[in-house]
Amino acid sequence: MIRRQKMTVFVDAKETSSVSEIKKIVEGITKVAPENQRLYKDDTIMEDTKSLGDYGLTNAIAKAQQPAGVGLTYRQENGSFEPLQIDDLSRPPDLPDVMKPQENTTHEPNV
């Protein structure tokens, strides 16, 4: 799962995939050239020549139902990269009262 600000991109990659290969996949989706992208594992900039496994992104960690997260920034017009910013995922609103589970109000018969 690659995240930048409010954008989330899901990619399917192997732990042997290089960071450079991931950037090419991202380019196909975002139309931003790999040299204008920077990927992060936590706060560490990921090097193009290293693999996802080098950063601990392995099959044991990243699963379809619980993907590993990678940050993404773009190069700005002045040549520097923007700061890493990942906005919180939206949360659905609370259920209306009529849709909330009702407590079991059945009474047991007196004996």
N, CA, C and O atoms as a Tinker XYZ file with bonds, in Angstrom:
   444  protein
     1  N      0.867000   -1.159000    0.000000    73     2
     2  CA     0.000000    0.000000    0.000000    64     1     3
     3  C      0.918000    1.229000    0.000000    63     2     4     5
     4  O      1.708000    1.422000    0.925000    81     3
     5  N      0.808000    2.042000   -1.030000    73     3     6
     6  CA     1.631000    3.236000   -1.164000    64     5     7
     7  C      0.749000    4.443000   -0.919000    63     6     8     9
     8  O     -0.291000    4.611000   -1.556000    81     7
     9  N      1.185000    5.299000    0.031000    73     7    10
    10  CA     0.328000    6.412000    0.433000    64     9    11
    11  C      1.045000    7.740000    0.299000    63    10    12    13
    12  O      2.214000    7.875000    0.660000    81    11
    13  N      0.323000    8.719000   -0.226000    73    11    14
    14  CA     0.792000   10.101000   -0.332000    64    13    15
    15  C     -0.400000   10.998000   -0.063000    63    14    16    17
    16  O     -1.397000   10.939000   -0.783000    81    15
    17  N     -0.309000   11.816000    0.952000    73    15    18
    18  CA    -1.391000   12.704000    1.343000    64    17    19
    19  C     -2.693000   11.910000    1.429000    63    18    20    21
    20  O     -2.803000   11.017000    2.268000    81    19
    21  N     -3.693000   12.212000    0.574000    73    19    22
    22  CA    -4.972000   11.490000    0.633000    64    21    23
    23  C     -5.046000   10.352000   -0.371000    63    22    24    25
    24  O     -6.066000    9.668000   -0.455000    81    23
    25  N     -3.966000   10.137000   -1.142000    73    23    26
    26  CA    -3.961000    9.103000   -2.177000    64    25    27
    27  C     -3.429000    7.790000   -1.609000    63    26    28    29
    28  O     -2.446000    7.770000   -0.867000    81    27
    29  N     -4.091000    6.705000   -1.968000    73    27    30
    30  CA    -3.629000    5.370000   -1.610000    64    29    31
    31  C     -3.617000    4.521000   -2.868000    63    30    32    33
    32  O     -4.616000    4.442000   -3.583000    81    31
    33  N     -2.471000    3.878000   -3.137000    73    31    34
    34  CA    -2.311000    3.015000   -4.303000    64    33    35
    35  C     -1.937000    1.629000   -3.788000    63    34    36    37
    36  O     -1.014000    1.486000   -2.987000    81    35
    37  N     -2.649000    0.621000   -4.247000    73    35    38
    38  CA    -2.319000   -0.747000   -3.871000    64    37    39
    39  C     -1.583000   -1.404000   -5.028000    63    38    40    41
    40  O     -2.054000   -1.381000   -6.165000    81    39
    41  N     -0.430000   -1.990000   -4.736000    73    39    42
    42  CA     0.337000   -2.706000   -5.754000    64    41    43
    43  C      0.630000   -4.108000   -5.240000    63    42    44    45
    44  O      0.727000   -4.344000   -4.035000    81    43
    45  N      0.768000   -5.020000   -6.175000    73    43    46
    46  CA     1.117000   -6.395000   -5.852000    64    45    47
    47  C      2.573000   -6.579000   -6.245000    63    46    48    49
    48  O      2.919000   -6.491000   -7.423000    81    47
    49  N      3.421000   -6.833000   -5.266000    73    47    50
    50  CA     4.856000   -6.964000   -5.533000    64    49    51
    51  C      5.433000   -8.062000   -4.658000    63    50    52    53
    52  O      4.871000   -8.420000   -3.623000    81    51
    53  N      6.564000   -8.587000   -5.095000    73    51    54
    54  CA     7.269000   -9.612000   -4.328000    64    53    55
    55  C      8.317000   -8.937000   -3.463000    63    54    56    57
    56  O      8.732000   -7.811000   -3.736000    81    55
    57  N      8.740000   -9.633000   -2.419000    73    55    58
    58  CA     9.767000   -9.056000   -1.559000    64    57    59
    59  C     11.095000   -8.902000   -2.287000    63    58    60    61
    60  O     11.967000   -8.161000   -1.831000    81    59
    61  N     11.261000   -9.596000   -3.417000    73    59    62
    62  CA    12.482000   -9.456000   -4.222000    64    61    63
    63  C     12.396000   -8.297000   -5.207000    63    62    64    65
    64  O     13.383000   -7.976000   -5.869000    81    63
    65  N     11.223000   -7.662000   -5.314000    73    63    66
    66  CA    11.070000   -6.512000   -6.216000    64    65    67
    67  C     11.922000   -5.353000   -5.710000    63    66    68    69
    68  O     11.983000   -5.084000   -4.510000    81    67
    69  N     12.579000   -4.673000   -6.650000    73    67    70
    70  CA    13.395000   -3.523000   -6.258000    64    69    71
    71  C     12.513000   -2.291000   -6.082000    63    70    72    73
    72  O     11.402000   -2.219000   -6.608000    81    71
    73  N     13.030000   -1.337000   -5.338000    73    71    74
    74  CA    12.334000   -0.068000   -5.150000    64    73    75
    75  C     12.135000    0.601000   -6.506000    63    74    76    77
    76  O     11.098000    1.215000   -6.757000    81    75
    77  N     13.132000    0.478000   -7.375000    73    75    78
    78  CA    13.043000    1.041000   -8.729000    64    77    79
    79  C     11.860000    0.451000   -9.498000    63    78    80    81
    80  O     11.151000    1.177000  -10.195000    81    79
    81  N     11.645000   -0.857000   -9.376000    73    79    82
    82  CA    10.514000   -1.509000  -10.047000    64    81    83
    83  C      9.179000   -0.982000   -9.509000    63    82    84    85
    84  O      8.231000   -0.782000  -10.269000    81    83
    85  N      9.115000   -0.764000   -8.206000    73    83    86
    86  CA     7.885000   -0.244000   -7.602000    64    85    87
    87  C      7.604000    1.160000   -8.121000    63    86    88    89
    88  O      6.454000    1.504000   -8.391000    81    87
    89  N      8.648000    1.969000   -8.262000    73    87    90
    90  CA     8.470000    3.325000   -8.783000    64    89    91
    91  C      7.929000    3.293000  -10.218000    63    90    92    93
    92  O      7.135000    4.154000  -10.600000    81    91
    93  N      8.351000    2.313000  -11.004000    73    91    94
    94  CA     7.838000    2.187000  -12.377000    64    93    95
    95  C      6.354000    1.821000  -12.369000    63    94    96    97
    96  O      5.587000    2.297000  -13.206000    81    95
    97  N      5.960000    0.985000  -11.433000    73    95    98
    98  CA     4.538000    0.632000  -11.294000    64    97    99
    99  C      3.744000    1.877000  -10.912000    63    98   100   101
   100  O      2.676000    2.132000  -11.469000    81    99
   101  N      4.263000    2.646000   -9.966000    73    99   102
   102  CA     3.596000    3.871000   -9.521000    64   101   103
   103  C      3.501000    4.855000  -10.695000    63   102   104   105
   104  O      2.487000    5.536000  -10.850000    81   103
   105  N      4.544000    4.929000  -11.514000    73   103   106
   106  CA     4.516000    5.813000  -12.684000    64   105   107
   107  C      3.359000    5.446000  -13.603000    63   106   108   109
   108  O      2.687000    6.332000  -14.132000    81   107
   109  N      3.119000    4.160000  -13.801000    73   107   110
   110  CA     2.023000    3.716000  -14.654000    64   109   111
   111  C      0.657000    4.160000  -14.143000    63   110   112   113
   112  O     -0.283000    4.308000  -14.923000    81   111
   113  N      0.548000    4.370000  -12.842000    73   111   114
   114  CA    -0.720000    4.774000  -12.234000    64   113   115
   115  C     -0.825000    6.292000  -12.120000    63   114   116   117
   116  O     -1.863000    6.873000  -12.436000    81   115
   117  N      0.260000    6.932000  -11.663000    73   115   118
   118  CA     0.211000    8.371000  -11.356000    64   117   119
   119  C      0.751000    9.263000  -12.472000    63   118   120   121
   120  O      0.539000   10.475000  -12.453000    81   119
   121  N      1.449000    8.669000  -13.444000    73   119   122
   122  CA     2.089000    9.425000  -14.536000    64   121   123
   123  C      3.205000   10.334000  -14.046000    63   122   124   125
   124  O      3.546000   11.307000  -14.718000    81   123
   125  N      3.781000   10.033000  -12.880000    73   123   126
   126  CA     4.924000   10.773000  -12.348000    64   125   127
   127  C      6.163000    9.896000  -12.546000    63   126   128   129
   128  O      6.197000    8.752000  -12.094000    81   127
   129  N      7.180000   10.441000  -13.226000    73   127   130
   130  CA     8.398000    9.686000  -13.547000    64   129   131
   131  C      9.094000    9.203000  -12.275000    63   130   132   133
   132  O      9.068000    9.892000  -11.255000    81   131
   133  N      9.720000    8.009000  -12.331000    73   131   134
   134  CA    10.399000    7.459000  -11.147000    64   133   135
   135  C     11.432000    8.401000  -10.524000    63   134   136   137
   136  O     11.581000    8.426000   -9.302000    81   135
   137  N     12.142000    9.171000  -11.343000    73   135   138
   138  CA    13.151000   10.079000  -10.775000    64   137   139
   139  C     12.519000   11.239000   -9.999000    63   138   140   141
   140  O     13.210000   11.961000   -9.280000    81   139
   141  N     11.217000   11.412000  -10.149000    73   139   142
   142  CA    10.493000   12.457000   -9.422000    64   141   143
   143  C      9.682000   11.889000   -8.258000    63   142   144   145
   144  O      8.817000   12.569000   -7.705000    81   143
   145  N      9.967000   10.638000   -7.893000    73   143   146
   146  CA     9.299000    9.974000   -6.773000    64   145   147
   147  C     10.331000    9.623000   -5.710000    63   146   148   149
   148  O     11.501000    9.384000   -6.009000    81   147
   149  N      9.878000    9.597000   -4.483000    73   147   150
   150  CA    10.711000    9.103000   -3.388000    64   149   151
   151  C      9.804000    8.237000   -2.528000    63   150   152   153
   152  O      8.732000    8.673000   -2.110000    81   151
   153  N     10.240000    7.006000   -2.263000    73   151   154
   154  CA     9.478000    6.079000   -1.422000    64   153   155
   155  C     10.112000    6.005000   -0.040000    63   154   156   157
   156  O     11.329000    6.120000    0.108000    81   155
   157  N      9.272000    5.811000    0.963000    73   155   158
   158  CA     9.719000    5.778000    2.355000    64   157   159
   159  C      9.182000    4.540000    3.064000    63   158   160   161
   160  O      8.026000    4.156000    2.882000    81   159
   161  N     10.032000    3.928000    3.867000    73   159   162
   162  CA     9.597000    2.919000    4.841000    64   161   163
   163  C      9.718000    3.611000    6.178000    63   162   164   165
   164  O     10.826000    3.898000    6.632000    81   163
   165  N      8.609000    3.879000    6.808000    73   163   166
   166  CA     8.550000    4.735000    7.995000    64   165   167
   167  C      9.113000    6.100000    7.595000    63   166   168   169
   168  O      8.551000    6.747000    6.712000    81   167
   169  N     10.200000    6.558000    8.213000    73   167   170
   170  CA    10.786000    7.850000    7.855000    64   169   171
   171  C     12.082000    7.697000    7.058000    63   170   172   173
   172  O     12.787000    8.680000    6.827000    81   171
   173  N     12.397000    6.478000    6.641000    73   171   174
   174  CA    13.636000    6.200000    5.923000    64   173   175
   175  C     13.395000    6.214000    4.416000    63   174   176   177
   176  O     12.480000    5.559000    3.918000    81   175
   177  N     14.232000    6.974000    3.693000    73   175   178
   178  CA    14.129000    6.996000    2.230000    64   177   179
   179  C     14.625000    5.659000    1.690000    63   178   180   181
   180  O     15.708000    5.197000    2.048000    81   179
   181  N     13.825000    5.047000    0.832000    73   179   182
   182  CA    14.165000    3.747000    0.257000    64   181   183
   183  C     15.046000    3.939000   -0.979000    63   182   184   185
   184  O     14.735000    4.754000   -1.848000    81   183
   185  N     16.146000    3.186000   -1.052000    73   183   186
   186  CA    17.081000    3.291000   -2.166000    64   185   187
   187  C     16.605000    2.438000   -3.340000    63   186   188   189
   188  O     16.129000    1.317000   -3.158000    81   187
   189  N     16.742000    2.991000   -4.551000    73   187   190
   190  CA    16.260000    2.323000   -5.764000    64   189   191
   191  C     16.834000    0.927000   -5.956000    63   190   192   193
   192  O     16.145000    0.047000   -6.474000    81   191
   193  N     18.079000    0.705000   -5.551000    73   191   194
   194  CA    18.743000   -0.576000   -5.821000    64   193   195
   195  C     18.400000   -1.654000   -4.806000    63   194   196   197
   196  O     18.724000   -2.822000   -5.018000    81   195
   197  N     17.754000   -1.287000   -3.710000    73   195   198
   198  CA    17.403000   -2.276000   -2.689000    64   197   199
   199  C     16.043000   -2.899000   -2.993000    63   198   200   201
   200  O     15.224000   -2.338000   -3.721000    81   199
   201  N     15.834000   -4.072000   -2.411000    73   199   202
   202  CA    14.554000   -4.764000   -2.602000    64   201   203
   203  C     13.614000   -4.441000   -1.452000    63   202   204   205
   204  O     14.030000   -3.917000   -0.418000    81   203
   205  N     12.339000   -4.762000   -1.648000    73   203   206
   206  CA    11.362000   -4.566000   -0.574000    64   205   207
   207  C     11.747000   -5.383000    0.656000    63   206   208   209
   208  O     11.575000   -4.933000    1.789000    81   207
   209  N     12.270000   -6.587000    0.424000    73   207   210
   210  CA    12.702000   -7.440000    1.525000    64   209   211
   211  C     13.806000   -6.813000    2.358000    63   210   212   213
   212  O     13.890000   -7.048000    3.563000    81   211
   213  N     14.663000   -6.005000    1.711000    73   211   214
   214  CA    15.727000   -5.310000    2.448000    64   213   215
   215  C     15.161000   -4.362000    3.491000    63   214   216   217
   216  O     15.835000   -4.033000    4.468000    81   215
   217  N     13.939000   -3.926000    3.290000    73   215   218
   218  CA    13.279000   -3.007000    4.224000    64   217   219
   219  C     12.290000   -3.724000    5.134000    63   218   220   221
   220  O     11.489000   -3.083000    5.813000    81   219
   221  N     12.345000   -5.052000    5.147000    73   219   222
   222  CA    11.473000   -5.818000    6.026000    64   221   223
   223  C     10.071000   -6.023000    5.484000    63   222   224   225
   224  O      9.188000   -6.491000    6.202000    81   223
   225  N      9.859000   -5.672000    4.210000    73   223   226
   226  CA     8.545000   -5.858000    3.595000    64   225   227
   227  C      8.517000   -7.249000    2.960000    63   226   228   229
   228  O      8.862000   -7.423000    1.792000    81   227
   229  N      8.105000   -8.217000    3.743000    73   227   230
   230  CA     8.126000   -9.617000    3.322000    64   229   231
   231  C      6.721000  -10.198000    3.315000    63   230   232   233
   232  O      5.764000   -9.563000    3.759000    81   231
   233  N      6.618000  -11.422000    2.801000    73   231   234
   234  CA     5.320000  -12.115000    2.766000    64   233   235
   235  C      4.749000  -12.302000    4.166000    63   234   236   237
   236  O      3.531000  -12.321000    4.341000    81   235
   237  N      5.611000  -12.437000    5.153000    73   235   238
   238  CA     5.149000  -12.638000    6.522000    64   237   239
   239  C      4.521000  -11.363000    7.089000    63   238   240   241
   240  O      3.668000  -11.432000    7.974000    81   239
   241  N      4.937000  -10.210000    6.587000    73   239   242
   242  CA     4.440000   -8.923000    7.086000    64   241   243
   243  C      3.272000   -8.410000    6.247000    63   242   244   245
   244  O      2.235000   -8.021000    6.784000    81   243
   245  N      3.449000   -8.412000    4.928000    73   243   246
   246  CA     2.468000   -7.810000    4.020000    64   245   247
   247  C      1.552000   -8.882000    3.451000    63   246   248   249
   248  O      2.002000   -9.802000    2.769000    81   247
   249  N      0.272000   -8.753000    3.736000    73   247   250
   250  CA    -0.736000   -9.687000    3.228000    64   249   251
   251  C     -1.850000   -8.885000    2.576000    63   250   252   253
   252  O     -2.009000   -7.696000    2.852000    81   251
   253  N     -2.616000   -9.529000    1.719000    73   251   254
   254  CA    -3.696000   -8.836000    1.013000    64   253   255
   255  C     -4.663000   -8.178000    1.983000    63   254   256   257
   256  O     -5.101000   -7.051000    1.755000    81   255
   257  N     -5.001000   -8.876000    3.067000    73   255   258
   258  CA    -5.960000   -8.328000    4.022000    64   257   259
   259  C     -5.316000   -7.335000    4.994000    63   258   260   261
   260  O     -6.020000   -6.637000    5.724000    81   259
   261  N     -3.984000   -7.272000    5.005000    73   259   262
   262  CA    -3.274000   -6.318000    5.868000    64   261   263
   263  C     -1.987000   -5.895000    5.158000    63   262   264   265
   264  O     -0.905000   -6.370000    5.503000    81   263
   265  N     -2.098000   -5.000000    4.163000    73   263   266
   266  CA    -0.928000   -4.612000    3.376000    64   265   267
   267  C      0.070000   -3.779000    4.176000    63   266   268   269
   268  O     -0.297000   -3.065000    5.110000    81   267
   269  N      1.336000   -3.886000    3.790000    73   267   270
   270  CA     2.381000   -3.053000    4.393000    64   269   271
   271  C      2.293000   -1.658000    3.785000    63   270   272   273
   272  O      1.909000   -1.500000    2.627000    81   271
   273  N      2.645000   -0.672000    4.559000    73   271   274
   274  CA     2.550000    0.705000    4.087000    64   273   275
   275  C      3.890000    1.292000    3.701000    63   274   276   277
   276  O      4.896000    1.079000    4.377000    81   275
   277  N      3.892000    2.036000    2.601000    73   275   278
   278  CA     5.066000    2.745000    2.113000    64   277   279
   279  C      4.617000    4.173000    1.810000    63   278   280   281
   280  O      3.547000    4.388000    1.242000    81   279
   281  N      5.440000    5.140000    2.193000    73   279   282
   282  CA     5.129000    6.536000    1.904000    64   281   283
   283  C      5.675000    6.955000    0.551000    63   282   284   285
   284  O      6.628000    6.361000    0.046000    81   283
   285  N      5.068000    7.978000   -0.036000    73   283   286
   286  CA     5.463000    8.481000   -1.351000    64   285   287
   287  C      5.481000    9.998000   -1.329000    63   286   288   289
   288  O      4.556000   10.632000   -0.821000    81   287
   289  N      6.545000   10.583000   -1.887000    73   287   290
   290  CA     6.585000   12.027000   -2.101000    64   289   291
   291  C      7.013000   12.297000   -3.530000    63   290   292   293
   292  O      7.611000   11.444000   -4.186000    81   291
   293  N      6.698000   13.501000   -4.006000    73   291   294
   294  CA     7.057000   13.919000   -5.360000    64   293   295
   295  C      8.052000   15.069000   -5.305000    63   294   296   297
   296  O      8.095000   15.840000   -4.346000    81   295
   297  N      8.852000   15.159000   -6.368000    73   295   298
   298  CA     9.764000   16.284000   -6.523000    64   297   299
   299  C      8.946000   17.519000   -6.889000    63   298   300   301
   300  O      8.059000   17.454000   -7.740000    81   299
   301  N      9.244000   18.636000   -6.247000    73   299   302
   302  CA     8.554000   19.883000   -6.521000    64   301   303
   303  C      9.243000   20.624000   -7.668000    63   302   304   305
   304  O     10.323000   20.229000   -8.108000    81   303
   305  N      8.622000   21.685000   -8.143000    73   303   306
   306  CA     9.170000   22.453000   -9.259000    64   305   307
   307  C     10.541000   23.041000   -8.949000    63   306   308   309
   308  O     11.346000   23.243000   -9.858000    81   307
   309  N     10.818000   23.321000   -7.667000    73   307   310
   310  CA    12.113000   23.895000   -7.294000    64   309   311
   311  C     13.216000   22.841000   -7.192000    63   310   312   313
   312  O     14.361000   23.176000   -6.888000    81   311
   313  N     12.882000   21.563000   -7.444000    73   311   314
   314  CA    13.868000   20.486000   -7.438000    64   313   315
   315  C     13.948000   19.705000   -6.143000    63   314   316   317
   316  O     14.493000   18.601000   -6.124000    81   315
   317  N     13.418000   20.250000   -5.064000    73   315   318
   318  CA    13.434000   19.521000   -3.797000    64   317   319
   319  C     12.170000   18.662000   -3.687000    63   318   320   321
   320  O     11.173000   18.890000   -4.373000    81   319
   321  N     12.250000   17.679000   -2.809000    73   319   322
   322  CA    11.092000   16.815000   -2.603000    64   321   323
   323  C     10.193000   17.408000   -1.525000    63   322   324   325
   324  O     10.660000   18.011000   -0.558000    81   323
   325  N      8.892000   17.220000   -1.719000    73   323   326
   326  CA     7.936000   17.668000   -0.715000    64   325   327
   327  C      8.125000   16.849000    0.555000    63   326   328   329
   328  O      8.647000   15.736000    0.498000    81   327
   329  N      7.709000   17.382000    1.701000    73   327   330
   330  CA     7.800000   16.589000    2.932000    64   329   331
   331  C      6.807000   15.426000    2.883000    63   330   332   333
   332  O      5.752000   15.516000    2.254000    81   331
   333  N      7.162000   14.358000    3.547000    73   331   334
   334  CA     6.279000   13.192000    3.607000    64   333   335
   335  C      5.034000   13.549000    4.399000    63   334   336   337
   336  O      5.118000   13.986000    5.547000    81   335
   337  N      3.882000   13.359000    3.777000    73   335   338
   338  CA     2.605000   13.641000    4.435000    64   337   339
   339  C      1.623000   12.546000    4.057000    63   338   340   341
   340  O      1.336000   12.331000    2.880000    81   339
   341  N      1.115000   11.862000    5.058000    73   339   342
   342  CA     0.110000   10.829000    4.839000    64   341   343
   343  C     -1.089000   11.186000    5.704000    63   342   344   345
   344  O     -1.010000   11.154000    6.932000    81   343
   345  N     -2.188000   11.523000    5.066000    73   343   346
   346  CA    -3.400000   11.892000    5.791000    64   345   347
   347  C     -4.094000   10.641000    6.313000    63   346   348   349
   348  O     -3.983000    9.561000    5.733000    81   347
   349  N     -4.809000   10.808000    7.412000    73   347   350
   350  CA    -5.558000    9.689000    7.971000    64   349   351
   351  C     -6.581000    9.191000    6.963000    63   350   352   353
   352  O     -7.150000    9.965000    6.194000    81   351
   353  N     -6.798000    7.901000    6.984000    73   351   354
   354  CA    -7.859000    7.337000    6.155000    64   353   355
   355  C     -9.194000    7.792000    6.717000    63   354   356   357
   356  O     -9.342000    7.971000    7.926000    81   355
   357  N    -10.149000    7.976000    5.846000    73   355   358
   358  CA   -11.457000    8.407000    6.321000    64   357   359
   359  C    -12.122000    7.280000    7.112000    63   358   360   361
   360  O    -11.882000    6.097000    6.869000    81   359
   361  N    -12.943000    7.673000    8.042000    73   359   362
   362  CA   -13.686000    6.705000    8.824000    64   361   363
   363  C    -15.160000    6.911000    8.554000    63   362   364   365
   364  O    -15.619000    8.048000    8.450000    81   363
   365  N    -15.897000    5.841000    8.442000    73   363   366
   366  CA   -17.327000    6.004000    8.197000    64   365   367
   367  C    -17.999000    6.640000    9.408000    63   366   368   369
   368  O    -17.513000    6.503000   10.531000    81   367
   369  N    -19.100000    7.327000    9.191000    73   367   370
   370  CA   -19.814000    7.931000   10.326000    64   369   371
   371  C    -20.417000    6.846000   11.209000    63   370   372   373
   372  O    -20.559000    5.695000   10.793000    81   371
   373  N    -20.768000    7.227000   12.423000    73   371   374
   374  CA   -21.411000    6.286000   13.337000    64   373   375
   375  C    -22.739000    5.818000   12.747000    63   374   376   377
   376  O    -23.399000    6.544000   12.004000    81   375
   377  N    -23.106000    4.604000   13.093000    73   375   378
   378  CA   -24.391000    4.064000   12.642000    64   377   379
   379  C    -25.531000    4.827000   13.294000    63   378   380   381
   380  O    -25.432000    5.208000   14.461000    81   379
   381  N    -26.614000    5.056000   12.557000    73   379   382
   382  CA   -27.802000    5.633000   13.195000    64   381   383
   383  C    -28.317000    4.669000   14.261000    63   382   384   385
   384  O    -28.106000    3.459000   14.170000    81   383
   385  N    -28.987000    5.210000   15.262000    73   383   386
   386  CA   -29.473000    4.375000   16.365000    64   385   387
   387  C    -30.317000    3.206000   15.893000    63   386   388   389
   388  O    -30.232000    2.116000   16.457000    81   387
   389  N    -31.133000    3.417000   14.861000    73   387   390
   390  CA   -32.015000    2.338000   14.404000    64   389   391
   391  C    -31.231000    1.180000   13.789000    63   390   392   393
   392  O    -31.766000    0.078000   13.661000    81   391
   393  N    -29.985000    1.408000   13.411000    73   391   394
   394  CA   -29.183000    0.345000   12.797000    64   393   395
   395  C    -28.228000   -0.320000   13.778000    63   394   396   397
   396  O    -27.586000   -1.316000   13.444000    81   395
   397  N    -28.130000    0.229000   14.996000    73   395   398
   398  CA   -27.241000   -0.348000   15.991000    64   397   399
   399  C    -27.847000   -1.633000   16.531000    63   398   400   401
   400  O    -29.069000   -1.757000   16.610000    81   399
   401  N    -27.001000   -2.592000   16.903000    73   399   402
   402  CA   -27.536000   -3.840000   17.462000    64   401   403
   403  C    -28.320000   -3.552000   18.742000    63   402   404   405
   404  O    -27.897000   -2.756000   19.580000    81   403
   405  N    -29.439000   -4.197000   18.872000    73   403   406
   406  CA   -30.289000   -4.012000   20.051000    64   405   407
   407  C    -29.872000   -4.996000   21.132000    63   406   408   409
   408  O    -29.482000   -6.128000   20.849000    81   407
   409  N    -29.963000   -4.543000   22.368000    73   407   410
   410  CA   -29.673000   -5.446000   23.479000    64   409   411
   411  C    -30.771000   -6.491000   23.561000    63   410   412   413
   412  O    -31.923000   -6.236000   23.212000    81   411
   413  N    -30.395000   -7.653000   24.021000    73   411   414
   414  CA   -31.367000   -8.722000   24.181000    64   413   415
   415  C    -32.279000   -8.371000   25.343000    63   414   416   417
   416  O    -31.847000   -8.360000   26.495000    81   415
   417  N    -33.525000   -8.088000   25.048000    73   415   418
   418  CA   -34.478000   -7.656000   26.091000    64   417   419
   419  C    -35.480000   -8.752000   26.437000    63   418   420   421
   420  O    -36.495000   -8.485000   27.080000    81   419
   421  N    -35.207000   -9.960000   26.022000    73   419   422
   422  CA   -36.141000  -11.032000   26.368000    64   421   423
   423  C    -36.039000  -11.305000   27.867000    63   422   424   425
   424  O    -34.956000  -11.292000   28.453000    81   423
   425  N    -37.174000  -11.545000   28.450000    73   423   426
   426  CA   -37.209000  -11.815000   29.894000    64   425   427
   427  C    -37.358000  -13.288000   30.095000    63   426   428   429
   428  O    -38.107000  -13.970000   29.396000    81   427
   429  N    -36.621000  -13.766000   31.078000    73   427   430
   430  CA   -36.771000  -15.183000   31.397000    64   429   431
   431  C    -38.014000  -15.363000   32.238000    63   430   432   433
   432  O    -38.302000  -14.535000   33.102000    81   431
   433  N    -38.755000  -16.429000   32.001000    73   431   434
   434  CA   -39.966000  -16.638000   32.785000    64   433   435
   435  C    -39.632000  -16.885000   34.257000    63   434   436   437
   436  O    -38.633000  -17.513000   34.607000    81   435
   437  N    -40.516000  -16.361000   35.090000    73   435   438
   438  CA   -40.338000  -16.610000   36.541000    64   437   439
   439  C    -40.739000  -18.028000   36.832000    63   438   440   441
   440  O    -41.687000  -18.551000   36.245000    81   439
   441  N    -40.017000  -18.656000   37.741000    73   439   442
   442  CA   -40.303000  -20.043000   38.084000    64   441   443
   443  C    -40.905000  -20.148000   39.440000    63   442   444
   444  O    -41.212000  -21.249000   39.896000    81   443
